[in-house]
Amino acid sequence: MALLFSVAFLAPSWLGILVLRPYARRWIHARRSANDMIGFALASYATLYGILLGLLAVEAYQDFASVQDTVSKQALTLATLYQDLDGLPQPLRGQLQFRLRDYAREAVETHWAAGSASRPSIGASPRLRSLLDQLLTFQPKTKGEELVQAEGLRRVNTLIEQRRTLLASAGGSIPGALWWVVGRGALLFLLLMCLFDMELHAHFVLNGALALFLAAVVFIIATLDDPFGRGVTVTSEPIQSVLDQLMRQEG
């Protein structure tokens, strides 16, 4: 993806130099060099465009970090709930812990399965729904079982909320209109760079360096904006680690 972004920015930049160079010299630099005015306009434009990219980068990173934090909290909730269920009698305890392990596998497959283009609708999974129903229908006989039931219900509802949060974060949060502005802004920036009058090899080097840097910035925003897409992704390690631990306890 990084290579594709680099080519997508670098190719128009160099092609623009070759196409616009003769016209720029004839219309803009005919009597005197207009490099100073182009540089002034480009600096003003770069300031505004840089602020936009900076704000989007901060927003994308904050959303990415929030999703990563939710994954860690979900893993912690799974591990804690599994231990809490030890306070319930058999066979209910074994049934609930089995469903909890099953849901941990589902959570990994839902968000990180390779090639999963379609994700389930936002809401509780059938496994969580079944686990919740079993806890609701359980009739505690002791004060301890009553406390475990109440805490279990609270943690299952927390898992439902965390699941909805992670599903809602899939696909990105930056509106399409902003991506339209980013794309057009990058194109205008590169076109302005093509209007300078300088030696051809220096023009290629200067435009190429700025195009590659711009590609890197837009690339990192795009990858951070979709935490379960390609590129920089939130890792499933916290949940997978808990699942492996639960499987060892089962064995």
SEVO-376283 format. One record per residue (C-alpha): y negated, z negated, x; residue number from 0; residue in one letter. Coordinates in steps of 0.2 Angstrom, whole numbers, plus 5000, padded with zeros to 4 digits. Layout:
[r [Y Z X] NUM 'A'],
...
This chain:
[r [5000 5000 5000] 0 'M'],
[r [4988 4996 5014] 1 'A'],
[r [4992 5013 5022] 2 'L'],
[r [4988 5022 5005] 3 'L'],
[r [4972 5013 5003] 4 'F'],
[r [4967 5017 5021] 5 'S'],
[r [4971 5036 5018] 6 'V'],
[r [4962 5036 5001] 7 'A'],
[r [4946 5029 5009] 8 'F'],
[r [4947 5038 5026] 9 'L'],
[r [4951 5056 5020] 10 'A'],
[r [4936 5058 5008] 11 'P'],
[r [4925 5050 5021] 12 'S'],
[r [4929 5063 5035] 13 'W'],
[r [4930 5077 5022] 14 'L'],
[r [4913 5072 5016] 15 'G'],
[r [4906 5074 5033] 16 'I'],
[r [4912 5091 5036] 17 'L'],
[r [4907 5097 5018] 18 'V'],
[r [4890 5089 5017] 19 'L'],
[r [4884 5090 5035] 20 'R'],
[r [4877 5108 5034] 21 'P'],
[r [4868 5104 5018] 22 'Y'],
[r [4861 5087 5024] 23 'A'],
[r [4854 5095 5039] 24 'R'],
[r [4846 5109 5029] 25 'R'],
[r [4839 5098 5014] 26 'W'],
[r [4836 5081 5022] 27 'I'],
[r [4834 5083 5040] 28 'H'],
[r [4825 5100 5040] 29 'A'],
[r [4808 5095 5047] 30 'R'],
[r [4812 5078 5054] 31 'R'],
[r [4827 5066 5055] 32 'S'],
[r [4828 5055 5039] 33 'A'],
[r [4841 5043 5047] 34 'N'],
[r [4829 5029 5046] 35 'D'],
[r [4826 5031 5027] 36 'M'],
[r [4845 5034 5024] 37 'I'],
[r [4849 5018 5034] 38 'G'],
[r [4836 5008 5024] 39 'F'],
[r [4844 5014 5008] 40 'A'],
[r [4861 5011 5014] 41 'L'],
[r [4857 4994 5019] 42 'A'],
[r [4850 4989 5002] 43 'S'],
[r [4865 4997 4993] 44 'Y'],
[r [4877 4989 5005] 45 'A'],
[r [4869 4972 5001] 46 'T'],
[r [4872 4974 4982] 47 'L'],
[r [4889 4981 4984] 48 'Y'],
[r [4894 4968 4997] 49 'G'],
[r [4889 4954 4985] 50 'I'],
[r [4900 4962 4971] 51 'L'],
[r [4915 4964 4983] 52 'L'],
[r [4912 4946 4989] 53 'G'],
[r [4912 4939 4971] 54 'L'],
[r [4928 4949 4966] 55 'L'],
[r [4937 4943 4982] 56 'A'],
[r [4933 4925 4979] 57 'V'],
[r [4938 4926 4960] 58 'E'],
[r [4954 4935 4965] 59 'A'],
[r [4959 4922 4978] 60 'Y'],
[r [4955 4908 4966] 61 'Q'],
[r [4966 4915 4953] 62 'D'],
[r [4980 4918 4966] 63 'F'],
[r [4979 4900 4973] 64 'A'],
[r [4979 4894 4955] 65 'S'],
[r [4995 4904 4951] 66 'V'],
[r [5003 4898 4967] 67 'Q'],
[r [4998 4880 4962] 68 'D'],
[r [5006 4882 4945] 69 'T'],
[r [5022 4888 4953] 70 'V'],
[r [5023 4873 4964] 71 'S'],
[r [5019 4862 4949] 72 'K'],
[r [5033 4870 4939] 73 'Q'],
[r [5045 4867 4953] 74 'A'],
[r [5040 4849 4953] 75 'L'],
[r [5042 4848 4934] 76 'T'],
[r [5059 4855 4935] 77 'L'],
[r [5065 4843 4948] 78 'A'],
[r [5058 4828 4940] 79 'T'],
[r [5064 4832 4922] 80 'L'],
[r [5082 4835 4929] 81 'Y'],
[r [5082 4817 4937] 82 'Q'],
[r [5074 4810 4921] 83 'D'],
[r [5089 4817 4911] 84 'L'],
[r [5101 4806 4920] 85 'D'],
[r [5095 4792 4908] 86 'G'],
[r [5103 4801 4893] 87 'L'],
[r [5121 4799 4888] 88 'P'],
[r [5135 4812 4891] 89 'Q'],
[r [5138 4825 4885] 90 'P'],
[r [5120 4828 4880] 91 'L'],
[r [5114 4825 4898] 92 'R'],
[r [5126 4838 4905] 93 'G'],
[r [5121 4850 4892] 94 'Q'],
[r [5102 4848 4895] 95 'L'],
[r [5104 4849 4914] 96 'Q'],
[r [5114 4864 4913] 97 'F'],
[r [5101 4873 4902] 98 'R'],
[r [5088 4867 4914] 99 'L'],
[r [5097 4875 4929] 100 'R'],
[r [5099 4890 4918] 101 'D'],
[r [5080 4891 4915] 102 'Y'],
[r [5076 4889 4934] 103 'A'],
[r [5086 4905 4937] 104 'R'],
[r [5077 4913 4923] 105 'E'],
[r [5060 4908 4930] 106 'A'],
[r [5064 4916 4946] 107 'V'],
[r [5071 4932 4938] 108 'E'],
[r [5057 4934 4926] 109 'T'],
[r [5043 4934 4939] 110 'H'],
[r [5051 4940 4955] 111 'W'],
[r [5065 4951 4950] 112 'A'],
[r [5064 4967 4960] 113 'A'],
[r [5058 4982 4949] 114 'G'],
[r [5055 4971 4934] 115 'S'],
[r [5042 4983 4926] 116 'A'],
[r [5043 4975 4908] 117 'S'],
[r [5041 4956 4907] 118 'R'],
[r [5045 4945 4892] 119 'P'],
[r [5031 4941 4879] 120 'S'],
[r [5021 4925 4882] 121 'I'],
[r [5029 4910 4875] 122 'G'],
[r [5044 4898 4877] 123 'A'],
[r [5060 4905 4883] 124 'S'],
[r [5076 4903 4872] 125 'P'],
[r [5083 4891 4885] 126 'R'],
[r [5067 4880 4884] 127 'L'],
[r [5067 4881 4865] 128 'R'],
[r [5085 4876 4864] 129 'S'],
[r [5082 4862 4877] 130 'L'],
[r [5067 4856 4866] 131 'L'],
[r [5077 4856 4850] 132 'D'],
[r [5091 4846 4858] 133 'Q'],
[r [5079 4833 4864] 134 'L'],
[r [5071 4832 4846] 135 'L'],
[r [5087 4830 4837] 136 'T'],
[r [5093 4816 4849] 137 'F'],
[r [5093 4799 4841] 138 'Q'],
[r [5090 4786 4855] 139 'P'],
[r [5100 4770 4854] 140 'K'],
[r [5091 4760 4867] 141 'T'],
[r [5073 4758 4872] 142 'K'],
[r [5077 4766 4889] 143 'G'],
[r [5084 4782 4880] 144 'E'],
[r [5069 4782 4869] 145 'E'],
[r [5057 4782 4884] 146 'L'],
[r [5068 4796 4893] 147 'V'],
[r [5067 4807 4877] 148 'Q'],
[r [5048 4805 4876] 149 'A'],
[r [5046 4809 4894] 150 'E'],
[r [5058 4824 4893] 151 'G'],
[r [5049 4831 4878] 152 'L'],
[r [5032 4830 4887] 153 'R'],
[r [5039 4838 4903] 154 'R'],
[r [5047 4852 4893] 155 'V'],
[r [5031 4856 4884] 156 'N'],
[r [5023 4856 4902] 157 'T'],
[r [5036 4869 4907] 158 'L'],
[r [5031 4880 4892] 159 'I'],
[r [5013 4879 4896] 160 'E'],
[r [5016 4883 4914] 161 'Q'],
[r [5027 4898 4909] 162 'R'],
[r [5014 4905 4898] 163 'R'],
[r [5001 4903 4912] 164 'T'],
[r [5012 4913 4924] 165 'L'],
[r [5016 4926 4912] 166 'L'],
[r [4997 4928 4907] 167 'A'],
[r [4993 4930 4926] 168 'S'],
[r [5004 4945 4928] 169 'A'],
[r [4995 4961 4929] 170 'G'],
[r [4979 4955 4936] 171 'G'],
[r [4963 4947 4929] 172 'S'],
[r [4949 4958 4935] 173 'I'],
[r [4943 4970 4920] 174 'P'],
[r [4946 4988 4922] 175 'G'],
[r [4927 4991 4920] 176 'A'],
[r [4924 4981 4936] 177 'L'],
[r [4937 4992 4945] 178 'W'],
[r [4928 5007 4939] 179 'W'],
[r [4912 5000 4947] 180 'V'],
[r [4921 4996 4963] 181 'V'],
[r [4928 5013 4965] 182 'G'],
[r [4912 5023 4961] 183 'R'],
[r [4903 5011 4972] 184 'G'],
[r [4914 5014 4987] 185 'A'],
[r [4913 5033 4984] 186 'L'],
[r [4894 5032 4984] 187 'L'],
[r [4894 5021 5000] 188 'F'],
[r [4904 5034 5009] 189 'L'],
[r [4894 5048 5003] 190 'L'],
[r [4878 5040 5009] 191 'L'],
[r [4886 5038 5026] 192 'M'],
[r [4890 5056 5027] 193 'C'],
[r [4871 5060 5026] 194 'L'],
[r [4867 5054 5043] 195 'F'],
[r [4862 5066 5056] 196 'D'],
[r [4872 5062 5073] 197 'M'],
[r [4885 5070 5084] 198 'E'],
[r [4900 5074 5075] 199 'L'],
[r [4913 5063 5085] 200 'H'],
[r [4901 5048 5083] 201 'A'],
[r [4899 5052 5064] 202 'H'],
[r [4918 5052 5062] 203 'F'],
[r [4920 5036 5072] 204 'V'],
[r [4907 5027 5062] 205 'L'],
[r [4912 5033 5045] 206 'N'],
[r [4930 5030 5049] 207 'G'],
[r [4928 5012 5054] 208 'A'],
[r [4917 5008 5039] 209 'L'],
[r [4930 5017 5027] 210 'A'],
[r [4944 5007 5035] 211 'L'],
[r [4935 4991 5033] 212 'F'],
[r [4931 4995 5015] 213 'L'],
[r [4949 5000 5011] 214 'A'],
[r [4955 4983 5018] 215 'A'],
[r [4943 4973 5007] 216 'V'],
[r [4947 4983 4991] 217 'V'],
[r [4966 4982 4996] 218 'F'],
[r [4966 4963 4998] 219 'I'],
[r [4956 4961 4981] 220 'I'],
[r [4969 4972 4972] 221 'A'],
[r [4984 4963 4979] 222 'T'],
[r [4977 4946 4976] 223 'L'],
[r [4973 4951 4959] 224 'D'],
[r [4991 4954 4954] 225 'D'],
[r [5001 4939 4961] 226 'P'],
[r [5017 4946 4956] 227 'F'],
[r [5015 4964 4960] 228 'G'],
[r [5017 4973 4977] 229 'R'],
[r [5008 4967 4993] 230 'G'],
[r [5002 4949 4994] 231 'V'],
[r [5013 4940 4981] 232 'T'],
[r [5016 4922 4976] 233 'V'],
[r [5032 4916 4983] 234 'T'],
[r [5046 4909 4973] 235 'S'],
[r [5051 4897 4986] 236 'E'],
[r [5047 4881 4977] 237 'P'],
[r [5057 4885 4962] 238 'I'],
[r [5071 4893 4972] 239 'Q'],
[r [5072 4878 4983] 240 'S'],
[r [5073 4866 4967] 241 'V'],
[r [5086 4878 4960] 242 'L'],
[r [5097 4877 4976] 243 'D'],
[r [5096 4858 4976] 244 'Q'],
[r [5101 4857 4958] 245 'L'],
[r [5116 4869 4961] 246 'M'],
[r [5121 4858 4975] 247 'R'],
[r [5121 4843 4964] 248 'Q'],
[r [5131 4852 4951] 249 'E'],
[r [5144 4856 4964] 250 'G'],
